């Protein structure tokens, strides 16, 4: 699994999207593994597909279900997949599950959408997608 900073991930999405389009291939699949409510209300990058690693009320990951859902969206296991979550931790487990299921090109966004906690337990102040000023939208 590739580990990309938010800036690297955005540049990779743009470059791979253009390259793959020129070759007549699908762009990378960008997956937000957070719960749907997190993605909608906290905000998310544009063009991301929400496929939760776990969901309320169970809050229990089901790696096989997740890999199947990603494969259905991706169409095949060799399509590049980029994962994002809140802080970059869920994506590590989700990425490992995809690789165990046979996905061959998996990357994740270090520090995720909101980044690590600072000394005052606040996010989006040290690092992360939003902190880096990358495009995002909110419901």
Residue pairs with C-beta under 8 A, 6 or more apart in sequence:
1 92
1 95
1 96
1 99
1 106
1 107
1 108
2 106
2 107
2 108
3 107
3 108
3 110
4 12
4 82
4 107
4 108
4 109
4 110
5 109
5 110
5 111
5 132
6 109
6 110
6 111
6 127
6 128
6 129
6 131
6 132
6 134
7 132
7 134
9 82
9 84
9 107
9 109
9 129
10 45
10 134
10 135
12 28
12 82
12 107
13 27
13 28
13 30
13 82
16 27
16 28
16 80
17 27
17 28
20 26
20 27
20 28
21 27
26 74
26 75
26 79
28 79
28 80
28 81
28 82
29 49
29 70
29 73
29 74
29 79
29 80
29 81
29 82
30 45
30 47
30 48
30 49
30 82
30 84
31 48
31 49
31 50
31 51
31 70
31 73
31 81
31 82
31 83
31 84
31 94
32 39
32 44
32 45
32 48
32 49
32 50
32 51
32 84
32 85
32 113
33 51
33 52
33 53
33 66
33 83
33 84
33 85
33 90
33 91
33 94
34 42
34 44
34 50
34 52
34 53
34 84
34 85
34 86
34 90
34 113
35 52
35 54
35 55
35 56
36 50
36 52
36 55
37 56
38 86
39 48
39 50
40 138
40 139
41 138
41 139
42 86
42 113
42 114
42 138
43 113
43 130
43 136
43 137
43 138
44 50
44 84
44 113
44 136
44 137
44 138
45 84
45 113
45 129
45 134
45 135
45 136
45 137
46 135
46 136
46 137
48 84
49 73
51 66
51 69
51 70
51 73
52 66
53 61
53 66
53 85
53 90
53 91
53 93
53 94
54 60
54 61
54 62
61 93
61 94
61 97
63 93
63 94
63 97
63 100
63 101
64 97
64 101
66 94
66 97
66 98
67 97
67 98
67 100
67 101
67 103
70 81
70 98
70 103
71 77
71 101
71 103
74 81
74 103
77 101
77 102
77 103
77 104
78 103
78 104
78 105
79 105
80 105
80 106
80 107
81 98
81 103
81 105
81 106
81 107
82 107
82 108
82 109
83 91
83 94
83 95
83 98
83 106
83 107
83 108
83 109
84 91
84 108
84 109
84 112
84 113
84 129
85 91
85 94
85 109
85 112
85 113
86 112
86 113
86 114
86 123
87 111
87 112
87 114
87 115
87 116
87 117
87 123
87 128
88 108
88 109
88 110
88 111
88 112
89 112
90 112
91 108
91 109
91 112
92 108
94 108
95 106
95 107
95 108
98 106
99 106
109 129
110 127
111 126
111 127
111 128
111 129
111 131
112 128
112 129
113 128
113 129
113 130
113 136
114 123
114 124
114 128
114 129
114 130
114 131
115 123
115 124
115 125
115 126
115 127
115 128
115 129
115 130
115 131
116 123
116 126
116 127
116 128
117 123
117 126
118 125
118 126
124 130
124 131
125 131
129 136
130 136
